[in-house]
Amino acid sequence: MKPYFMRANITYPPQEVVLLATKEEKALELWARNDGDFTFIRRYPISKASGGPGPKLREGDKQVPEGIYRITHLNPNSQFHLSMRLDYPNSYDLMRAAKEGRTNPGGDIYIHGKAQSTGCLAVGDIAVEELFVLVNKVGTHRASVVIAPHDPRREPLDGFADNLPRWAVELYADISREFAKYPKSDI
């Protein structure tokens, strides 16, 4: 990883990292910072992500969630080589589920190795090794993940689409604001 950070003029390990995941593009961007603004470090292909556009609503829907998450746990003994657990469902997901009367929004969402997925982001073994070591050095409390249906820097997110719950407008506005902090022109 050090050469990527040297090229970006960011000390390794950095103080904080953000992973931007886009379902349609099947891409995971790594951004990092020490002081000041985040800088683009590198991009990884997502080898497998089940479901389609739209947030995860329930256990077993095979959807990759959409939203702003934290990495809460690193699993070196994963059946998918290595894995990093996301805090899905977070307080936002739980609040939305409660308001709609949904009792089982699902869970156990990871970024992991291999190339299979039922709601997780599979990035392959080499990529997950790099990210796992990086997040371990930085600390899970300084690593966040933003997942979008597609890159809102390329095309606005449509929270009004027929297949989405009404609150997707608010969710997609939050996701779009997060992505706007990481200019596509910096890549």
Rosetta constraint file for C-alpha pairs under 8 A:
AtomPair CA 1 CA 5 HARMONIC 6.58 0.50
AtomPair CA 1 CA 130 HARMONIC 6.80 0.50
AtomPair CA 2 CA 6 HARMONIC 6.04 0.50
AtomPair CA 2 CA 12 HARMONIC 6.15 0.50
AtomPair CA 3 CA 7 HARMONIC 6.10 0.50
AtomPair CA 4 CA 8 HARMONIC 6.33 0.50
AtomPair CA 4 CA 41 HARMONIC 5.96 0.50
AtomPair CA 4 CA 42 HARMONIC 6.99 0.50
AtomPair CA 5 CA 9 HARMONIC 6.03 0.50
AtomPair CA 5 CA 10 HARMONIC 5.13 0.50
AtomPair CA 5 CA 11 HARMONIC 6.35 0.50
AtomPair CA 5 CA 12 HARMONIC 6.22 0.50
AtomPair CA 5 CA 41 HARMONIC 6.23 0.50
AtomPair CA 6 CA 10 HARMONIC 6.01 0.50
AtomPair CA 6 CA 11 HARMONIC 6.90 0.50
AtomPair CA 6 CA 12 HARMONIC 7.86 0.50
AtomPair CA 8 CA 39 HARMONIC 6.86 0.50
AtomPair CA 8 CA 40 HARMONIC 7.09 0.50
AtomPair CA 8 CA 41 HARMONIC 6.14 0.50
AtomPair CA 10 CA 14 HARMONIC 6.79 0.50
AtomPair CA 10 CA 32 HARMONIC 7.56 0.50
AtomPair CA 10 CA 33 HARMONIC 6.71 0.50
AtomPair CA 10 CA 34 HARMONIC 6.98 0.50
AtomPair CA 10 CA 39 HARMONIC 7.73 0.50
AtomPair CA 11 CA 34 HARMONIC 7.21 0.50
AtomPair CA 13 CA 134 HARMONIC 6.98 0.50
AtomPair CA 13 CA 137 HARMONIC 6.51 0.50
AtomPair CA 13 CA 138 HARMONIC 6.35 0.50
AtomPair CA 14 CA 32 HARMONIC 6.27 0.50
AtomPair CA 14 CA 33 HARMONIC 5.72 0.50
AtomPair CA 14 CA 34 HARMONIC 5.26 0.50
AtomPair CA 14 CA 138 HARMONIC 6.56 0.50
AtomPair CA 15 CA 32 HARMONIC 7.53 0.50
AtomPair CA 15 CA 33 HARMONIC 6.00 0.50
AtomPair CA 15 CA 34 HARMONIC 4.71 0.50
AtomPair CA 15 CA 35 HARMONIC 7.79 0.50
AtomPair CA 15 CA 138 HARMONIC 6.17 0.50
AtomPair CA 15 CA 142 HARMONIC 7.20 0.50
AtomPair CA 16 CA 32 HARMONIC 5.69 0.50
AtomPair CA 16 CA 33 HARMONIC 5.58 0.50
AtomPair CA 16 CA 34 HARMONIC 6.59 0.50
AtomPair CA 16 CA 138 HARMONIC 6.42 0.50
AtomPair CA 16 CA 142 HARMONIC 4.96 0.50
AtomPair CA 16 CA 143 HARMONIC 6.08 0.50
AtomPair CA 17 CA 30 HARMONIC 7.05 0.50
AtomPair CA 17 CA 31 HARMONIC 5.67 0.50
AtomPair CA 17 CA 32 HARMONIC 4.37 0.50
AtomPair CA 17 CA 33 HARMONIC 6.66 0.50
AtomPair CA 17 CA 135 HARMONIC 7.74 0.50
AtomPair CA 17 CA 138 HARMONIC 7.63 0.50
AtomPair CA 17 CA 142 HARMONIC 6.40 0.50
AtomPair CA 17 CA 143 HARMONIC 4.95 0.50
AtomPair CA 17 CA 144 HARMONIC 6.64 0.50
AtomPair CA 18 CA 30 HARMONIC 6.06 0.50
AtomPair CA 18 CA 31 HARMONIC 5.20 0.50
AtomPair CA 18 CA 32 HARMONIC 6.32 0.50
AtomPair CA 18 CA 143 HARMONIC 5.72 0.50
AtomPair CA 18 CA 144 HARMONIC 4.90 0.50
AtomPair CA 18 CA 145 HARMONIC 5.68 0.50
AtomPair CA 18 CA 146 HARMONIC 7.59 0.50
AtomPair CA 19 CA 28 HARMONIC 6.32 0.50
AtomPair CA 19 CA 29 HARMONIC 5.48 0.50
AtomPair CA 19 CA 30 HARMONIC 4.87 0.50
AtomPair CA 19 CA 31 HARMONIC 6.34 0.50
AtomPair CA 19 CA 143 HARMONIC 7.77 0.50
AtomPair CA 19 CA 144 HARMONIC 6.30 0.50
AtomPair CA 19 CA 145 HARMONIC 4.66 0.50
AtomPair CA 19 CA 146 HARMONIC 6.30 0.50
AtomPair CA 20 CA 27 HARMONIC 7.97 0.50
AtomPair CA 20 CA 28 HARMONIC 5.47 0.50
AtomPair CA 20 CA 29 HARMONIC 5.03 0.50
AtomPair CA 20 CA 30 HARMONIC 6.72 0.50
AtomPair CA 20 CA 31 HARMONIC 7.92 0.50
AtomPair CA 20 CA 145 HARMONIC 5.92 0.50
AtomPair CA 20 CA 146 HARMONIC 4.97 0.50
AtomPair CA 20 CA 147 HARMONIC 6.12 0.50
AtomPair CA 20 CA 148 HARMONIC 7.92 0.50
AtomPair CA 20 CA 179 HARMONIC 7.50 0.50
AtomPair CA 21 CA 26 HARMONIC 7.42 0.50
AtomPair CA 21 CA 27 HARMONIC 5.75 0.50
AtomPair CA 21 CA 28 HARMONIC 4.41 0.50
AtomPair CA 21 CA 29 HARMONIC 6.50 0.50
AtomPair CA 21 CA 145 HARMONIC 7.27 0.50
AtomPair CA 21 CA 146 HARMONIC 6.06 0.50
AtomPair CA 21 CA 147 HARMONIC 4.66 0.50
AtomPair CA 21 CA 148 HARMONIC 6.26 0.50
AtomPair CA 22 CA 26 HARMONIC 5.67 0.50
AtomPair CA 22 CA 27 HARMONIC 5.47 0.50
AtomPair CA 22 CA 28 HARMONIC 6.60 0.50
AtomPair CA 22 CA 147 HARMONIC 5.90 0.50
AtomPair CA 22 CA 148 HARMONIC 5.00 0.50
AtomPair CA 22 CA 149 HARMONIC 5.70 0.50
AtomPair CA 22 CA 150 HARMONIC 4.87 0.50
AtomPair CA 22 CA 151 HARMONIC 5.77 0.50
AtomPair CA 23 CA 27 HARMONIC 7.04 0.50
AtomPair CA 23 CA 49 HARMONIC 7.11 0.50
AtomPair CA 23 CA 52 HARMONIC 7.47 0.50
AtomPair CA 23 CA 53 HARMONIC 7.21 0.50
AtomPair CA 23 CA 147 HARMONIC 7.50 0.50
AtomPair CA 23 CA 148 HARMONIC 6.38 0.50
AtomPair CA 23 CA 149 HARMONIC 4.97 0.50
AtomPair CA 23 CA 150 HARMONIC 5.66 0.50
AtomPair CA 24 CA 53 HARMONIC 7.66 0.50
AtomPair CA 24 CA 149 HARMONIC 6.03 0.50
AtomPair CA 24 CA 150 HARMONIC 5.00 0.50
AtomPair CA 24 CA 151 HARMONIC 7.88 0.50
AtomPair CA 25 CA 150 HARMONIC 6.38 0.50
AtomPair CA 25 CA 151 HARMONIC 7.46 0.50
AtomPair CA 26 CA 45 HARMONIC 5.93 0.50
AtomPair CA 26 CA 46 HARMONIC 4.78 0.50
AtomPair CA 26 CA 47 HARMONIC 7.19 0.50
AtomPair CA 26 CA 48 HARMONIC 7.72 0.50
AtomPair CA 26 CA 49 HARMONIC 7.64 0.50
AtomPair CA 27 CA 43 HARMONIC 6.80 0.50
AtomPair CA 27 CA 44 HARMONIC 5.82 0.50
AtomPair CA 27 CA 45 HARMONIC 4.67 0.50
AtomPair CA 27 CA 46 HARMONIC 5.22 0.50
AtomPair CA 28 CA 43 HARMONIC 5.69 0.50
AtomPair CA 28 CA 44 HARMONIC 5.06 0.50
AtomPair CA 28 CA 45 HARMONIC 6.17 0.50
AtomPair CA 28 CA 46 HARMONIC 6.44 0.50
AtomPair CA 29 CA 40 HARMONIC 7.47 0.50
AtomPair CA 29 CA 41 HARMONIC 7.65 0.50
AtomPair CA 29 CA 42 HARMONIC 5.97 0.50
AtomPair CA 29 CA 43 HARMONIC 4.37 0.50
AtomPair CA 29 CA 44 HARMONIC 6.27 0.50
AtomPair CA 30 CA 40 HARMONIC 6.24 0.50
AtomPair CA 30 CA 41 HARMONIC 5.49 0.50
AtomPair CA 30 CA 42 HARMONIC 5.38 0.50
AtomPair CA 30 CA 43 HARMONIC 6.09 0.50
AtomPair CA 30 CA 44 HARMONIC 7.95 0.50
AtomPair CA 31 CA 38 HARMONIC 5.88 0.50
AtomPair CA 31 CA 39 HARMONIC 5.34 0.50
AtomPair CA 31 CA 40 HARMONIC 4.48 0.50
AtomPair CA 31 CA 41 HARMONIC 5.41 0.50
AtomPair CA 31 CA 42 HARMONIC 7.39 0.50
AtomPair CA 31 CA 182 HARMONIC 7.88 0.50
AtomPair CA 32 CA 38 HARMONIC 5.12 0.50
AtomPair CA 32 CA 39 HARMONIC 5.42 0.50
AtomPair CA 32 CA 40 HARMONIC 6.65 0.50
AtomPair CA 32 CA 41 HARMONIC 6.76 0.50
AtomPair CA 33 CA 37 HARMONIC 6.30 0.50
AtomPair CA 33 CA 38 HARMONIC 4.67 0.50
AtomPair CA 33 CA 39 HARMONIC 6.16 0.50
AtomPair CA 34 CA 38 HARMONIC 7.98 0.50
AtomPair CA 38 CA 182 HARMONIC 6.96 0.50
AtomPair CA 39 CA 182 HARMONIC 7.73 0.50
AtomPair CA 39 CA 186 HARMONIC 7.42 0.50
AtomPair CA 40 CA 182 HARMONIC 7.79 0.50
AtomPair CA 40 CA 186 HARMONIC 6.51 0.50
AtomPair CA 40 CA 187 HARMONIC 6.02 0.50
AtomPair CA 44 CA 123 HARMONIC 7.18 0.50
AtomPair CA 44 CA 127 HARMONIC 6.87 0.50
AtomPair CA 45 CA 123 HARMONIC 6.39 0.50
AtomPair CA 46 CA 121 HARMONIC 6.58 0.50
AtomPair CA 46 CA 122 HARMONIC 5.87 0.50
AtomPair CA 46 CA 123 HARMONIC 4.62 0.50
AtomPair CA 46 CA 124 HARMONIC 7.63 0.50
AtomPair CA 47 CA 115 HARMONIC 5.39 0.50
AtomPair CA 47 CA 116 HARMONIC 7.69 0.50
AtomPair CA 47 CA 121 HARMONIC 7.91 0.50
AtomPair CA 47 CA 122 HARMONIC 5.65 0.50
AtomPair CA 47 CA 123 HARMONIC 5.24 0.50
AtomPair CA 47 CA 124 HARMONIC 6.44 0.50
AtomPair CA 48 CA 115 HARMONIC 5.42 0.50
AtomPair CA 48 CA 116 HARMONIC 5.54 0.50
AtomPair CA 48 CA 117 HARMONIC 5.82 0.50
AtomPair CA 48 CA 121 HARMONIC 6.35 0.50
AtomPair CA 48 CA 122 HARMONIC 5.11 0.50
AtomPair CA 48 CA 123 HARMONIC 7.06 0.50
AtomPair CA 49 CA 64 HARMONIC 6.68 0.50
AtomPair CA 49 CA 116 HARMONIC 7.44 0.50
AtomPair CA 49 CA 117 HARMONIC 5.48 0.50
AtomPair CA 49 CA 118 HARMONIC 7.10 0.50
AtomPair CA 49 CA 119 HARMONIC 6.54 0.50
AtomPair CA 49 CA 120 HARMONIC 6.10 0.50
AtomPair CA 49 CA 121 HARMONIC 5.14 0.50
AtomPair CA 49 CA 122 HARMONIC 6.36 0.50
AtomPair CA 50 CA 62 HARMONIC 5.90 0.50
AtomPair CA 50 CA 63 HARMONIC 5.94 0.50
AtomPair CA 50 CA 64 HARMONIC 6.38 0.50
AtomPair CA 50 CA 117 HARMONIC 5.73 0.50
AtomPair CA 50 CA 118 HARMONIC 5.38 0.50
AtomPair CA 50 CA 119 HARMONIC 5.52 0.50
AtomPair CA 50 CA 120 HARMONIC 7.26 0.50
AtomPair CA 51 CA 61 HARMONIC 7.71 0.50
AtomPair CA 51 CA 62 HARMONIC 5.54 0.50
AtomPair CA 51 CA 63 HARMONIC 4.39 0.50
AtomPair CA 51 CA 64 HARMONIC 6.32 0.50
AtomPair CA 51 CA 118 HARMONIC 7.85 0.50
AtomPair CA 51 CA 119 HARMONIC 7.05 0.50
AtomPair CA 52 CA 63 HARMONIC 6.65 0.50
AtomPair CA 52 CA 64 HARMONIC 7.74 0.50
AtomPair CA 52 CA 149 HARMONIC 7.62 0.50
AtomPair CA 53 CA 149 HARMONIC 4.90 0.50
AtomPair CA 53 CA 150 HARMONIC 7.93 0.50
AtomPair CA 54 CA 63 HARMONIC 7.76 0.50
AtomPair CA 54 CA 65 HARMONIC 7.65 0.50
AtomPair CA 54 CA 66 HARMONIC 6.92 0.50
AtomPair CA 54 CA 149 HARMONIC 6.50 0.50
AtomPair CA 54 CA 163 HARMONIC 7.66 0.50
AtomPair CA 54 CA 164 HARMONIC 6.25 0.50
AtomPair CA 55 CA 63 HARMONIC 6.97 0.50
AtomPair CA 55 CA 64 HARMONIC 7.08 0.50
AtomPair CA 55 CA 65 HARMONIC 4.96 0.50
AtomPair CA 55 CA 66 HARMONIC 4.88 0.50
AtomPair CA 55 CA 67 HARMONIC 7.76 0.50
AtomPair CA 55 CA 164 HARMONIC 7.88 0.50
AtomPair CA 55 CA 168 HARMONIC 7.90 0.50
AtomPair CA 56 CA 61 HARMONIC 7.09 0.50
AtomPair CA 56 CA 62 HARMONIC 7.81 0.50
AtomPair CA 56 CA 63 HARMONIC 5.02 0.50
AtomPair CA 56 CA 64 HARMONIC 6.00 0.50
AtomPair CA 56 CA 65 HARMONIC 4.44 0.50
AtomPair CA 56 CA 66 HARMONIC 6.85 0.50
AtomPair CA 56 CA 105 HARMONIC 7.32 0.50
AtomPair CA 57 CA 61 HARMONIC 7.18 0.50
AtomPair CA 57 CA 63 HARMONIC 7.83 0.50
AtomPair CA 57 CA 97 HARMONIC 7.43 0.50
AtomPair CA 57 CA 102 HARMONIC 7.92 0.50
AtomPair CA 57 CA 105 HARMONIC 5.35 0.50
AtomPair CA 57 CA 106 HARMONIC 7.55 0.50
AtomPair CA 58 CA 102 HARMONIC 7.43 0.50
AtomPair CA 58 CA 104 HARMONIC 5.59 0.50
AtomPair CA 58 CA 105 HARMONIC 3.86 0.50
AtomPair CA 58 CA 106 HARMONIC 5.18 0.50
AtomPair CA 59 CA 104 HARMONIC 5.87 0.50
AtomPair CA 59 CA 105 HARMONIC 5.32 0.50
AtomPair CA 59 CA 106 HARMONIC 3.71 0.50
AtomPair CA 59 CA 107 HARMONIC 7.01 0.50
AtomPair CA 60 CA 106 HARMONIC 7.03 0.50
AtomPair CA 61 CA 119 HARMONIC 7.87 0.50
AtomPair CA 62 CA 118 HARMONIC 4.89 0.50
AtomPair CA 62 CA 119 HARMONIC 4.63 0.50
AtomPair CA 63 CA 118 HARMONIC 7.18 0.50
AtomPair CA 63 CA 119 HARMONIC 4.78 0.50
AtomPair CA 64 CA 109 HARMONIC 7.84 0.50
AtomPair CA 64 CA 118 HARMONIC 7.75 0.50
AtomPair CA 64 CA 119 HARMONIC 4.27 0.50
AtomPair CA 64 CA 120 HARMONIC 5.73 0.50
AtomPair CA 64 CA 121 HARMONIC 7.26 0.50
AtomPair CA 65 CA 88 HARMONIC 7.50 0.50
AtomPair CA 65 CA 119 HARMONIC 7.26 0.50
AtomPair CA 65 CA 147 HARMONIC 7.07 0.50
AtomPair CA 66 CA 146 HARMONIC 7.43 0.50
AtomPair CA 66 CA 147 HARMONIC 4.82 0.50
AtomPair CA 66 CA 148 HARMONIC 5.41 0.50
AtomPair CA 66 CA 149 HARMONIC 6.95 0.50
AtomPair CA 67 CA 146 HARMONIC 5.73 0.50
AtomPair CA 67 CA 147 HARMONIC 5.34 0.50
AtomPair CA 67 CA 148 HARMONIC 6.72 0.50
AtomPair CA 67 CA 171 HARMONIC 6.80 0.50
AtomPair CA 67 CA 172 HARMONIC 7.93 0.50
AtomPair CA 67 CA 174 HARMONIC 7.87 0.50
AtomPair CA 67 CA 175 HARMONIC 6.15 0.50
AtomPair CA 68 CA 144 HARMONIC 7.36 0.50
AtomPair CA 68 CA 145 HARMONIC 5.97 0.50
AtomPair CA 68 CA 146 HARMONIC 4.53 0.50
AtomPair CA 68 CA 147 HARMONIC 6.59 0.50
AtomPair CA 68 CA 175 HARMONIC 6.90 0.50
AtomPair CA 69 CA 86 HARMONIC 6.21 0.50
AtomPair CA 69 CA 87 HARMONIC 5.87 0.50
AtomPair CA 69 CA 88 HARMONIC 6.87 0.50
AtomPair CA 69 CA 90 HARMONIC 7.14 0.50
AtomPair CA 69 CA 144 HARMONIC 5.71 0.50
AtomPair CA 69 CA 145 HARMONIC 5.05 0.50
AtomPair CA 69 CA 146 HARMONIC 6.12 0.50
AtomPair CA 70 CA 86 HARMONIC 5.66 0.50
AtomPair CA 70 CA 87 HARMONIC 5.60 0.50
AtomPair CA 70 CA 140 HARMONIC 7.49 0.50
AtomPair CA 70 CA 141 HARMONIC 7.26 0.50
AtomPair CA 70 CA 143 HARMONIC 6.21 0.50
AtomPair CA 70 CA 144 HARMONIC 4.40 0.50
AtomPair CA 70 CA 145 HARMONIC 5.92 0.50
AtomPair CA 71 CA 84 HARMONIC 6.39 0.50
AtomPair CA 71 CA 85 HARMONIC 5.61 0.50
AtomPair CA 71 CA 86 HARMONIC 4.60 0.50
AtomPair CA 71 CA 87 HARMONIC 6.30 0.50
AtomPair CA 71 CA 140 HARMONIC 5.42 0.50
AtomPair CA 71 CA 141 HARMONIC 7.12 0.50
AtomPair CA 71 CA 143 HARMONIC 5.96 0.50
AtomPair CA 71 CA 144 HARMONIC 5.99 0.50
AtomPair CA 71 CA 145 HARMONIC 7.18 0.50
AtomPair CA 72 CA 84 HARMONIC 7.41 0.50
AtomPair CA 72 CA 85 HARMONIC 5.64 0.50
AtomPair CA 72 CA 86 HARMONIC 5.76 0.50
AtomPair CA 72 CA 87 HARMONIC 6.01 0.50
AtomPair CA 72 CA 140 HARMONIC 5.84 0.50
AtomPair CA 72 CA 141 HARMONIC 7.26 0.50
AtomPair CA 73 CA 84 HARMONIC 5.76 0.50
AtomPair CA 73 CA 85 HARMONIC 5.08 0.50
AtomPair CA 73 CA 86 HARMONIC 7.44 0.50
AtomPair CA 73 CA 140 HARMONIC 6.89 0.50
AtomPair CA 74 CA 82 HARMONIC 7.79 0.50
AtomPair CA 74 CA 83 HARMONIC 6.04 0.50
AtomPair CA 74 CA 84 HARMONIC 4.63 0.50
AtomPair CA 74 CA 85 HARMONIC 6.36 0.50
AtomPair CA 74 CA 132 HARMONIC 7.14 0.50
AtomPair CA 74 CA 136 HARMONIC 7.52 0.50
AtomPair CA 74 CA 140 HARMONIC 7.96 0.50
AtomPair CA 75 CA 82 HARMONIC 5.94 0.50
AtomPair CA 75 CA 83 HARMONIC 5.15 0.50
AtomPair CA 75 CA 84 HARMONIC 6.14 0.50
AtomPair CA 75 CA 85 HARMONIC 7.63 0.50
AtomPair CA 76 CA 81 HARMONIC 7.42 0.50
AtomPair CA 76 CA 82 HARMONIC 5.08 0.50
AtomPair CA 76 CA 83 HARMONIC 6.76 0.50
AtomPair CA 77 CA 81 HARMONIC 7.05 0.50
AtomPair CA 77 CA 82 HARMONIC 6.42 0.50
AtomPair CA 78 CA 82 HARMONIC 5.04 0.50
AtomPair CA 78 CA 83 HARMONIC 5.89 0.50
AtomPair CA 80 CA 112 HARMONIC 6.00 0.50
AtomPair CA 80 CA 113 HARMONIC 5.12 0.50
AtomPair CA 80 CA 114 HARMONIC 5.51 0.50
AtomPair CA 81 CA 112 HARMONIC 7.10 0.50
AtomPair CA 81 CA 113 HARMONIC 5.31 0.50
AtomPair CA 81 CA 114 HARMONIC 6.68 0.50
AtomPair CA 81 CA 125 HARMONIC 6.36 0.50
AtomPair CA 82 CA 112 HARMONIC 5.70 0.50
AtomPair CA 82 CA 113 HARMONIC 5.83 0.50
AtomPair CA 82 CA 125 HARMONIC 7.46 0.50
AtomPair CA 82 CA 128 HARMONIC 6.48 0.50
AtomPair CA 82 CA 129 HARMONIC 6.93 0.50
AtomPair CA 82 CA 132 HARMONIC 7.30 0.50
AtomPair CA 83 CA 110 HARMONIC 6.05 0.50
AtomPair CA 83 CA 111 HARMONIC 5.64 0.50
AtomPair CA 83 CA 112 HARMONIC 4.16 0.50
AtomPair CA 83 CA 113 HARMONIC 6.68 0.50
AtomPair CA 83 CA 128 HARMONIC 7.15 0.50
AtomPair CA 83 CA 132 HARMONIC 7.36 0.50
AtomPair CA 84 CA 110 HARMONIC 5.29 0.50
AtomPair CA 84 CA 111 HARMONIC 5.24 0.50
AtomPair CA 84 CA 112 HARMONIC 6.32 0.50
AtomPair CA 84 CA 132 HARMONIC 6.97 0.50
AtomPair CA 85 CA 108 HARMONIC 6.90 0.50
AtomPair CA 85 CA 109 HARMONIC 5.96 0.50
AtomPair CA 85 CA 110 HARMONIC 4.38 0.50
AtomPair CA 85 CA 111 HARMONIC 6.63 0.50
AtomPair CA 86 CA 108 HARMONIC 7.55 0.50
AtomPair CA 86 CA 109 HARMONIC 5.68 0.50
AtomPair CA 86 CA 110 HARMONIC 5.63 0.50
AtomPair CA 86 CA 111 HARMONIC 7.63 0.50
AtomPair CA 86 CA 145 HARMONIC 7.96 0.50
AtomPair CA 87 CA 109 HARMONIC 7.72 0.50
AtomPair CA 88 CA 93 HARMONIC 7.36 0.50
AtomPair CA 88 CA 107 HARMONIC 5.81 0.50
AtomPair CA 88 CA 108 HARMONIC 7.31 0.50
AtomPair CA 88 CA 109 HARMONIC 6.36 0.50
AtomPair CA 89 CA 93 HARMONIC 5.21 0.50
AtomPair CA 89 CA 94 HARMONIC 6.03 0.50
AtomPair CA 89 CA 105 HARMONIC 6.90 0.50
AtomPair CA 89 CA 106 HARMONIC 7.15 0.50
AtomPair CA 89 CA 107 HARMONIC 6.11 0.50
AtomPair CA 90 CA 94 HARMONIC 6.18 0.50
AtomPair CA 91 CA 95 HARMONIC 6.00 0.50
AtomPair CA 92 CA 96 HARMONIC 6.26 0.50
AtomPair CA 93 CA 97 HARMONIC 6.14 0.50
AtomPair CA 93 CA 105 HARMONIC 7.73 0.50
AtomPair CA 94 CA 98 HARMONIC 6.07 0.50
AtomPair CA 94 CA 105 HARMONIC 7.45 0.50
AtomPair CA 95 CA 99 HARMONIC 6.23 0.50
AtomPair CA 96 CA 100 HARMONIC 6.34 0.50
AtomPair CA 96 CA 167 HARMONIC 8.00 0.50
AtomPair CA 97 CA 101 HARMONIC 5.98 0.50
AtomPair CA 97 CA 102 HARMONIC 4.75 0.50
AtomPair CA 97 CA 103 HARMONIC 6.75 0.50
AtomPair CA 97 CA 105 HARMONIC 6.66 0.50
AtomPair CA 98 CA 102 HARMONIC 5.90 0.50
AtomPair CA 98 CA 103 HARMONIC 6.98 0.50
AtomPair CA 109 CA 119 HARMONIC 6.46 0.50
AtomPair CA 109 CA 120 HARMONIC 5.22 0.50
AtomPair CA 110 CA 120 HARMONIC 5.12 0.50
AtomPair CA 110 CA 121 HARMONIC 6.40 0.50
AtomPair CA 111 CA 120 HARMONIC 6.00 0.50
AtomPair CA 111 CA 121 HARMONIC 4.75 0.50
AtomPair CA 111 CA 122 HARMONIC 5.87 0.50
AtomPair CA 111 CA 123 HARMONIC 7.06 0.50
AtomPair CA 111 CA 128 HARMONIC 7.52 0.50
AtomPair CA 112 CA 120 HARMONIC 7.47 0.50
AtomPair CA 112 CA 121 HARMONIC 6.37 0.50
AtomPair CA 112 CA 122 HARMONIC 4.98 0.50
AtomPair CA 112 CA 123 HARMONIC 6.11 0.50
AtomPair CA 112 CA 124 HARMONIC 7.05 0.50
AtomPair CA 112 CA 125 HARMONIC 7.64 0.50
AtomPair CA 112 CA 128 HARMONIC 5.88 0.50
AtomPair CA 113 CA 122 HARMONIC 5.43 0.50
AtomPair CA 113 CA 123 HARMONIC 5.41 0.50
AtomPair CA 113 CA 124 HARMONIC 4.13 0.50
AtomPair CA 113 CA 125 HARMONIC 4.28 0.50
AtomPair CA 113 CA 126 HARMONIC 7.57 0.50
AtomPair CA 113 CA 127 HARMONIC 7.37 0.50
AtomPair CA 113 CA 128 HARMONIC 5.38 0.50
AtomPair CA 113 CA 129 HARMONIC 7.91 0.50
AtomPair CA 114 CA 122 HARMONIC 6.10 0.50
AtomPair CA 114 CA 123 HARMONIC 6.79 0.50
AtomPair CA 114 CA 124 HARMONIC 4.47 0.50
AtomPair CA 114 CA 125 HARMONIC 5.59 0.50
AtomPair CA 115 CA 122 HARMONIC 5.43 0.50
AtomPair CA 115 CA 123 HARMONIC 6.78 0.50
AtomPair CA 115 CA 124 HARMONIC 5.75 0.50
AtomPair CA 116 CA 122 HARMONIC 6.18 0.50
AtomPair CA 117 CA 121 HARMONIC 6.56 0.50
AtomPair CA 117 CA 122 HARMONIC 6.14 0.50
AtomPair CA 123 CA 127 HARMONIC 5.95 0.50
AtomPair CA 123 CA 128 HARMONIC 6.19 0.50
AtomPair CA 124 CA 128 HARMONIC 6.21 0.50
AtomPair CA 125 CA 129 HARMONIC 6.10 0.50
AtomPair CA 126 CA 130 HARMONIC 6.47 0.50
AtomPair CA 127 CA 131 HARMONIC 6.24 0.50
AtomPair CA 128 CA 132 HARMONIC 5.66 0.50
AtomPair CA 129 CA 133 HARMONIC 6.16 0.50
AtomPair CA 130 CA 134 HARMONIC 6.19 0.50
AtomPair CA 131 CA 135 HARMONIC 6.01 0.50
AtomPair CA 132 CA 136 HARMONIC 6.05 0.50
AtomPair CA 133 CA 137 HARMONIC 6.24 0.50
AtomPair CA 134 CA 138 HARMONIC 6.13 0.50
AtomPair CA 135 CA 139 HARMONIC 5.48 0.50
AtomPair CA 135 CA 140 HARMONIC 5.92 0.50
AtomPair CA 135 CA 142 HARMONIC 7.96 0.50
AtomPair CA 135 CA 143 HARMONIC 6.53 0.50
AtomPair CA 136 CA 140 HARMONIC 6.73 0.50
AtomPair CA 138 CA 142 HARMONIC 6.32 0.50
AtomPair CA 138 CA 143 HARMONIC 7.39 0.50
AtomPair CA 139 CA 143 HARMONIC 6.83 0.50
AtomPair CA 146 CA 175 HARMONIC 6.97 0.50
AtomPair CA 146 CA 178 HARMONIC 7.49 0.50
AtomPair CA 146 CA 179 HARMONIC 7.85 0.50
AtomPair CA 147 CA 175 HARMONIC 7.59 0.50
AtomPair CA 148 CA 152 HARMONIC 7.66 0.50
AtomPair CA 148 CA 172 HARMONIC 7.91 0.50
AtomPair CA 148 CA 175 HARMONIC 6.70 0.50
AtomPair CA 149 CA 157 HARMONIC 7.78 0.50
AtomPair CA 150 CA 155 HARMONIC 7.84 0.50
AtomPair CA 150 CA 157 HARMONIC 7.42 0.50
AtomPair CA 151 CA 155 HARMONIC 6.60 0.50
AtomPair CA 151 CA 156 HARMONIC 7.93 0.50
AtomPair CA 151 CA 179 HARMONIC 7.92 0.50
AtomPair CA 152 CA 156 HARMONIC 4.80 0.50
AtomPair CA 152 CA 157 HARMONIC 5.67 0.50
AtomPair CA 152 CA 176 HARMONIC 5.80 0.50
AtomPair CA 152 CA 179 HARMONIC 6.90 0.50
AtomPair CA 153 CA 176 HARMONIC 7.71 0.50
AtomPair CA 153 CA 179 HARMONIC 6.89 0.50
AtomPair CA 153 CA 180 HARMONIC 6.77 0.50
AtomPair CA 153 CA 183 HARMONIC 7.58 0.50
AtomPair CA 153 CA 184 HARMONIC 6.60 0.50
AtomPair CA 156 CA 176 HARMONIC 7.74 0.50
AtomPair CA 157 CA 172 HARMONIC 6.11 0.50
AtomPair CA 157 CA 173 HARMONIC 7.86 0.50
AtomPair CA 157 CA 176 HARMONIC 7.32 0.50
AtomPair CA 158 CA 169 HARMONIC 7.31 0.50
AtomPair CA 158 CA 172 HARMONIC 7.42 0.50
AtomPair CA 159 CA 164 HARMONIC 6.92 0.50
AtomPair CA 159 CA 166 HARMONIC 7.59 0.50
AtomPair CA 159 CA 167 HARMONIC 7.79 0.50
AtomPair CA 159 CA 168 HARMONIC 4.85 0.50
AtomPair CA 159 CA 169 HARMONIC 4.03 0.50
AtomPair CA 159 CA 170 HARMONIC 7.55 0.50
AtomPair CA 159 CA 171 HARMONIC 7.75 0.50
AtomPair CA 159 CA 172 HARMONIC 5.93 0.50
AtomPair CA 160 CA 164 HARMONIC 6.93 0.50
AtomPair CA 160 CA 166 HARMONIC 7.11 0.50
AtomPair CA 160 CA 168 HARMONIC 7.25 0.50
AtomPair CA 160 CA 169 HARMONIC 6.25 0.50
AtomPair CA 164 CA 168 HARMONIC 6.27 0.50
AtomPair CA 167 CA 171 HARMONIC 6.47 0.50
AtomPair CA 168 CA 172 HARMONIC 5.77 0.50
AtomPair CA 169 CA 173 HARMONIC 6.19 0.50
AtomPair CA 170 CA 174 HARMONIC 6.33 0.50
AtomPair CA 171 CA 175 HARMONIC 6.25 0.50
AtomPair CA 172 CA 176 HARMONIC 5.92 0.50
AtomPair CA 173 CA 177 HARMONIC 6.18 0.50
AtomPair CA 174 CA 178 HARMONIC 6.37 0.50
AtomPair CA 175 CA 179 HARMONIC 6.27 0.50
AtomPair CA 176 CA 180 HARMONIC 6.10 0.50
AtomPair CA 177 CA 181 HARMONIC 6.89 0.50
AtomPair CA 178 CA 182 HARMONIC 7.61 0.50
AtomPair CA 179 CA 183 HARMONIC 7.57 0.50
AtomPair CA 182 CA 186 HARMONIC 7.64 0.50
AtomPair CA 183 CA 187 HARMONIC 7.64 0.50
